[in-house]
Amino acid sequence: MVDELRRSALHDRHVALGAKLVPFGGWEMPLSYPRGTIEEHLACRRDAVVFDVSHLGTVRVEGADALERLQAAFTNDLGKIAPGRAQYTHLLDEVDASVLDDIIVWWIAEGVFDVMPNASNTARVLDAVGGDDVTSTRAILAVQGPEARARVGQFFPEAASVPRFRVQRLSWQGHPVTVAGTGYTGEDGIEIAVPAAAAGAMWDALVGAGVTPAGLGARDTLRLEAALPLHGHELGPGITPLEAGLGWVVAWNKEFRGKLPLEAQRRAGIARRLRGLATEGRRPPRAECAVSAGGVEIGVVTSGNYSPMLEHGIALAFLATSTEDGQVVEIDVRGSPLTGVVVPTPFVAKR
């Protein structure tokens, strides 16, 4: 029931703007605003948008042993970075090395980390690393697009200057905020964690600076064009980092949860790998559609949609490792065949 869903501190702002609200990961969040997903998508590619991503979790991990706990749990090596930086990483299942969650870690200060799980996985991450769930105390605003920094710079220049994958604690209108040069669109931008009580003022300042509100619909089409994985589609039960083409997020020189089964898979080799598909026309492939070549099924679509930038259908799919770029395939969309071609990713170059 909608009444049981959690709501962002910005819920009233979304309602006032006429947002279409939908359940997502236990939250009621904006899918789109009246101008529509395609216009929001194009605004991000051409100018700047703001997403309310407060549904993402924040697990604060502190103390002398905080680094050790995260290193033992996650695949990537925090030893490659330092306080004031952010890192993408995975939490794996100990039995089969499935990706239980993909996570951004904000290393805020010595012994202080904000671990950012997907909306529905906060409890799982708490079980793995401990810490405190501080999700309800803040809102997170993702400002993305080629003009994102210029627009934020109109009222908060210190935030606009935080470099990519850096993290800084700042002050805005007397409120403590944390700003990271991270995002999920393939564009440049920043994410701002602001106390819940100041979220409305920050939102108003962004919109007043000419930043376009955007919802989950555009966030999904943007990340798909950039070939960024979505948990529950390209990552999740039965899917390892190696199959998802994310072996770079694994530090083999340290111990972590799920390392033994992942090493076994690396030795044996993978039978499938995440690839890109392109189709002609506006009709896109959809998740769970079977993919065949020469009458033989070779895989399955994980995510598919219409690309506003390319103006045709695109998809990510797990395909047999023998599949090559340029290969023509047939996608079964609800019993109706759709011709596709295997293509390199990202579909739209990341900036």
C-alpha positions as CSV (number, residue, x, y, z in Angstrom):
1,M,0.0,0.0,0.0
2,V,1.2,3.5,-0.8
3,D,0.6,4.5,2.8
4,E,3.3,2.0,3.9
5,L,6.0,3.4,1.6
6,R,8.7,5.6,2.8
7,R,8.8,9.2,1.5
8,S,11.6,11.5,0.8
9,A,12.0,14.8,2.6
10,L,11.2,16.3,-0.8
11,H,7.9,14.5,-1.3
12,D,5.9,17.7,-1.1
13,R,8.1,19.4,-3.7
14,H,7.4,16.5,-6.1
15,V,3.7,16.6,-5.5
16,A,3.6,20.4,-6.1
17,L,5.4,19.9,-9.5
18,G,2.9,17.3,-10.6
19,A,5.2,14.4,-10.5
20,K,4.0,10.9,-11.3
21,L,4.8,9.0,-8.1
22,V,5.5,5.2,-8.0
23,P,6.7,2.6,-5.5
24,F,10.4,1.9,-5.8
25,G,12.5,-0.1,-3.4
26,G,10.0,0.5,-0.6
27,W,9.8,4.2,-1.3
28,E,7.3,6.4,-3.1
29,M,9.4,8.3,-5.6
30,P,8.9,10.4,-8.8
31,L,8.9,8.5,-12.0
32,S,8.6,11.6,-14.2
33,Y,7.3,15.2,-14.1
34,P,4.8,16.7,-16.6
35,R,7.4,17.3,-19.4
36,G,8.0,13.6,-19.6
37,T,10.8,11.1,-19.4
38,I,12.3,11.8,-22.9
39,E,12.5,15.6,-22.3
40,E,14.1,15.0,-18.9
41,H,16.6,12.6,-20.4
42,L,17.6,15.1,-23.1
43,A,17.9,17.8,-20.6
44,C,20.5,15.7,-18.7
45,R,22.5,15.1,-21.9
46,R,22.3,18.7,-23.0
47,D,22.2,20.8,-19.8
48,A,21.5,19.7,-16.2
49,V,18.9,17.8,-14.2
50,V,18.4,17.0,-10.5
51,F,17.2,13.6,-9.3
52,D,16.0,13.0,-5.8
53,V,17.8,9.8,-4.9
54,S,17.0,9.8,-1.2
55,H,15.8,6.2,-1.6
56,L,19.4,5.0,-1.7
57,G,20.7,3.9,1.6
58,T,23.4,5.5,3.7
59,V,25.2,3.3,6.2
60,R,27.6,5.2,8.3
61,V,30.6,3.1,9.4
62,E,33.0,4.6,11.8
63,G,35.8,3.7,14.1
64,A,39.4,2.4,14.2
65,D,38.3,-0.9,12.6
66,A,36.0,0.6,9.9
67,L,38.4,0.2,7.1
68,E,39.2,-3.3,8.0
69,R,35.5,-4.3,8.1
70,L,34.8,-2.8,4.7
71,Q,37.9,-4.4,3.2
72,A,36.8,-7.8,4.4
73,A,33.3,-7.4,3.0
74,F,33.7,-5.7,-0.4
75,T,35.5,-6.8,-3.6
76,N,37.3,-3.6,-4.4
77,D,40.4,-2.4,-2.6
78,L,40.0,0.8,-0.5
79,G,43.8,0.8,-0.2
80,K,43.9,2.2,-3.7
81,I,42.3,5.4,-2.6
82,A,42.3,7.6,0.5
83,P,40.0,9.8,2.7
84,G,38.2,12.3,0.5
85,R,37.6,9.9,-2.3
86,A,34.8,7.5,-3.5
87,Q,34.9,4.0,-4.8
88,Y,32.5,1.6,-6.6
89,T,32.5,-1.9,-5.1
90,H,30.5,-5.1,-4.7
91,L,29.2,-7.2,-1.9
92,L,29.1,-10.9,-2.9
93,D,27.3,-14.0,-1.8
94,E,29.7,-16.3,0.0
95,V,28.4,-19.5,-1.7
96,D,28.3,-18.6,-5.4
97,A,29.8,-15.1,-5.7
98,S,26.5,-13.5,-6.9
99,V,26.5,-9.8,-6.5
100,L,24.2,-9.1,-3.5
101,D,24.6,-5.4,-4.0
102,D,26.7,-2.9,-5.9
103,I,27.7,0.0,-3.7
104,I,29.5,3.4,-3.7
105,V,31.7,4.0,-0.7
106,W,32.3,7.6,0.3
107,W,35.5,7.7,2.4
108,I,34.6,11.0,4.2
109,A,37.5,11.2,6.7
110,E,39.9,9.0,8.5
111,G,37.8,6.2,10.0
112,V,34.5,7.6,8.6
113,F,32.7,6.0,5.7
114,D,29.3,6.4,4.1
115,V,28.4,3.2,2.4
116,M,25.6,3.7,-0.2
117,P,23.6,0.6,-1.0
118,N,20.7,0.2,-3.3
119,A,17.3,1.1,-1.8
120,S,16.2,-2.5,-0.9
121,N,19.6,-3.7,0.3
122,T,20.4,-1.5,3.3
123,A,19.7,-4.2,5.8
124,R,21.9,-6.6,3.9
125,V,24.8,-4.2,4.0
126,L,24.3,-3.4,7.7
127,D,24.5,-7.2,8.4
128,A,27.7,-7.4,6.4
129,V,29.6,-4.4,7.8
130,G,27.7,-3.1,10.8
131,G,27.4,0.7,11.3
132,D,24.4,2.9,11.6
133,D,21.5,3.4,9.1
134,V,21.3,7.2,8.7
135,T,19.2,7.2,5.6
136,S,16.2,9.0,7.3
137,T,18.4,11.9,8.4
138,R,19.3,13.2,5.0
139,A,18.2,13.7,1.4
140,I,20.5,13.0,-1.6
141,L,20.2,15.1,-4.7
142,A,22.1,14.0,-7.9
143,V,22.8,16.9,-10.2
144,Q,23.9,15.6,-13.6
145,G,24.7,16.9,-17.0
146,P,27.3,18.9,-18.9
147,E,26.1,22.2,-17.3
148,A,25.6,20.7,-13.8
149,R,28.6,22.3,-12.2
150,A,28.0,25.7,-13.8
151,R,24.5,25.8,-12.5
152,V,25.4,24.6,-9.0
153,G,28.2,27.1,-9.1
154,Q,25.7,30.0,-9.3
155,F,24.8,29.4,-5.6
156,F,27.2,26.9,-4.1
157,P,30.6,27.1,-5.9
158,E,32.4,25.0,-3.4
159,A,30.2,22.0,-4.2
160,A,30.5,22.6,-8.0
161,S,34.3,22.3,-7.7
162,V,34.3,18.8,-6.1
163,P,36.2,16.6,-8.6
164,R,35.0,13.3,-10.0
165,F,35.1,10.5,-7.4
166,R,36.2,13.0,-4.7
167,V,34.2,13.6,-1.5
168,Q,34.1,16.8,0.6
169,R,32.3,17.9,3.7
170,L,31.1,21.5,3.2
171,S,28.7,24.0,4.7
172,W,25.7,25.5,2.9
173,Q,23.4,28.1,4.6
174,G,24.7,26.9,8.0
175,H,23.9,23.2,7.2
176,P,26.6,20.5,7.0
177,V,26.5,18.8,3.6
178,T,28.6,16.1,2.0
179,V,29.3,16.4,-1.8
180,A,30.7,13.6,-4.0
181,G,31.7,13.7,-7.6
182,T,29.6,10.6,-8.4
183,G,26.5,9.8,-10.5
184,Y,24.6,7.3,-12.6
185,T,24.0,8.8,-15.9
186,G,27.2,8.8,-17.9
187,E,27.4,12.6,-17.5
188,D,29.5,14.7,-15.3
189,G,27.9,15.9,-12.0
190,I,27.8,15.7,-8.3
191,E,25.7,14.1,-5.6
192,I,24.8,16.2,-2.5
193,A,23.8,14.7,0.8
194,V,22.0,17.4,2.8
195,P,20.2,17.2,6.1
196,A,16.5,16.4,5.7
197,A,15.5,19.8,7.2
198,A,17.5,21.7,4.5
199,A,16.5,19.4,1.5
200,G,13.7,21.7,0.4
201,A,15.9,24.8,0.3
202,M,18.6,23.0,-1.6
203,W,16.1,21.7,-4.1
204,D,14.6,25.2,-4.6
205,A,18.1,26.6,-5.1
206,L,18.9,24.0,-7.8
207,V,15.6,24.6,-9.6
208,G,16.1,28.3,-9.3
209,A,19.5,28.0,-10.9
210,G,17.8,26.4,-14.0
211,V,18.3,22.7,-13.1
212,T,15.5,20.5,-14.5
213,P,13.8,18.1,-12.1
214,A,14.0,14.5,-13.5
215,G,12.5,11.2,-12.3
216,L,13.4,7.5,-12.1
217,G,12.3,7.0,-15.7
218,A,15.0,9.2,-17.1
219,R,17.5,7.9,-14.6
220,D,16.9,4.4,-16.0
221,T,17.2,5.4,-19.7
222,L,20.3,7.5,-19.0
223,R,22.1,4.7,-17.2
224,L,21.1,2.2,-19.9
225,E,22.6,4.4,-22.7
226,A,25.8,4.5,-20.6
227,A,25.6,0.7,-20.1
228,L,25.6,1.1,-16.3
229,P,24.2,-2.0,-14.4
230,L,21.0,-2.0,-12.4
231,H,20.7,-4.3,-9.4
232,G,18.0,-6.8,-10.1
233,H,18.7,-6.7,-13.8
234,E,22.4,-6.8,-14.7
235,L,23.5,-7.7,-11.1
236,G,21.8,-9.9,-8.6
237,P,21.2,-13.6,-7.8
238,G,23.1,-15.9,-10.1
239,I,25.2,-13.1,-11.6
240,T,28.9,-12.6,-10.8
241,P,31.1,-9.5,-11.4
242,L,32.9,-11.5,-14.1
243,E,29.7,-12.3,-16.0
244,A,28.7,-8.6,-15.8
245,G,32.0,-7.5,-17.3
246,L,33.0,-5.8,-14.0
247,G,36.1,-7.8,-13.2
248,W,37.9,-4.4,-12.7
249,V,36.0,-4.0,-9.4
250,V,37.6,-7.1,-7.9
251,A,40.9,-6.8,-6.1
252,W,42.4,-10.3,-6.2
253,N,45.3,-9.3,-3.9
254,K,43.1,-9.2,-0.8
255,E,40.5,-11.3,1.0
256,F,36.8,-10.5,0.7
257,R,33.4,-12.3,1.0
258,G,32.8,-14.6,-1.9
259,K,36.4,-14.7,-3.1
260,L,36.8,-18.5,-3.3
261,P,33.8,-19.2,-5.6
262,L,34.7,-16.2,-7.7
263,E,38.3,-17.5,-8.1
264,A,36.9,-20.8,-9.1
265,Q,34.8,-19.2,-11.8
266,R,37.8,-17.2,-13.0
267,R,39.7,-20.5,-13.4
268,A,36.9,-22.3,-15.1
269,G,35.9,-19.4,-17.4
270,I,32.5,-17.8,-17.8
271,A,29.8,-19.2,-20.2
272,R,28.0,-15.8,-20.7
273,R,28.8,-12.2,-20.6
274,L,26.9,-8.9,-20.6
275,R,26.7,-7.4,-24.1
276,G,24.9,-4.6,-25.9
277,L,22.1,-4.9,-28.5
278,A,20.7,-2.3,-30.9
279,T,17.4,-2.6,-32.8
280,E,15.9,-0.5,-35.5
281,G,12.9,1.8,-34.9
282,R,11.2,2.9,-31.7
283,R,10.1,-0.6,-30.5
284,P,12.7,-1.7,-27.9
285,P,13.6,-5.1,-26.5
286,R,12.5,-5.7,-22.9
287,A,13.9,-7.5,-19.9
288,E,13.6,-11.3,-19.9
289,C,13.2,-11.5,-23.7
290,A,15.0,-14.5,-25.1
291,V,17.8,-13.9,-27.6
292,S,18.6,-16.3,-30.4
293,A,21.0,-16.7,-33.3
294,G,20.5,-19.1,-36.2
295,G,17.5,-20.6,-34.4
296,V,19.5,-21.4,-31.2
297,E,18.8,-19.5,-28.0
298,I,22.1,-17.8,-26.9
299,G,20.9,-15.5,-24.0
300,V,18.4,-13.2,-22.4
301,V,17.8,-9.5,-22.3
302,T,18.3,-7.9,-18.8
303,S,17.3,-4.3,-19.6
304,G,15.9,-2.7,-22.8
305,N,14.4,0.6,-23.7
306,Y,14.1,3.3,-26.4
307,S,17.2,5.5,-26.5
308,P,16.2,9.2,-26.8
309,M,19.7,10.1,-28.0
310,L,20.1,7.4,-30.6
311,E,16.3,7.3,-31.5
312,H,16.1,3.5,-31.6
313,G,15.9,0.5,-29.2
314,I,18.9,-0.6,-27.1
315,A,19.3,-3.4,-24.6
316,L,21.8,-5.1,-22.3
317,A,21.7,-8.9,-22.5
318,F,23.6,-11.9,-21.1
319,L,24.9,-13.7,-24.2
320,A,27.1,-16.7,-24.8
321,T,30.8,-15.7,-24.7
322,S,31.2,-16.9,-28.3
323,T,28.9,-14.1,-29.5
324,E,30.7,-11.3,-31.4
325,D,30.1,-7.7,-32.1
326,G,28.1,-7.2,-35.4
327,Q,26.3,-10.6,-35.0
328,V,22.6,-10.4,-36.0
329,V,20.2,-11.9,-33.4
330,E,16.5,-12.3,-33.0
331,I,14.8,-11.1,-29.8
332,D,11.5,-12.6,-28.8
333,V,9.4,-9.7,-27.6
334,R,6.2,-11.3,-26.3
335,G,6.1,-13.8,-29.1
336,S,6.9,-11.3,-31.8
337,P,10.4,-11.4,-33.2
338,L,12.6,-8.3,-33.3
339,T,15.9,-8.2,-35.1
340,G,18.9,-6.9,-33.3
341,V,22.7,-6.5,-33.7
342,V,25.3,-7.1,-31.0
343,V,27.1,-3.8,-30.5
344,P,29.9,-2.4,-28.2
345,T,28.9,-0.5,-25.1
346,P,28.4,2.2,-23.9
347,F,25.7,3.0,-26.4
348,V,26.3,6.7,-25.7
349,A,29.8,7.8,-24.8
350,K,30.3,8.6,-21.1
351,R,31.4,12.2,-20.4
